[in-house]
Amino acid sequence: MTKIPKITSDGSKSESEQVEVISTNNNRKVSQLANEIRAWGTFLLMNNYKNQKPILEKRRRDRINSSLDELKSILLAIKQRDVSFIVD
């Protein structure tokens, strides 16, 4: 344990506080653990993406097909209007 002086809001030092100094060995362990957590997080995100990809692809195709159907109906309406204009 190491004593570190407390600094108050006005900048003056008050009674010392005991704190445990973390060794460099513990720092390495924490760093390794953080890297492992990051790796697992990346793995889980990629795994989730792989599971979601077919669903997302189906939604994308549905949106495209919906847009094509809408475009088709607009073009047919325009064609019908032009044909009726020529006939009259």
C-alpha angles and dihedrals in degrees: 000000000000127000115232120184116241115234115211127216091266090056098252122128120244134179116332122256124214116231132172114243111223113230122231088248090061090047090056091050091050091048092050091048091050090051091050091050090050091050092050090048091053091047092051092048092050092045090050090049091051090052093046097043097088091048092048091047091052091051090050092051090047091053091049092048091048091052091048091051091050092049090048092053091049092050092047090050091051092047091049091049092049092049092050090048091054093046094052 
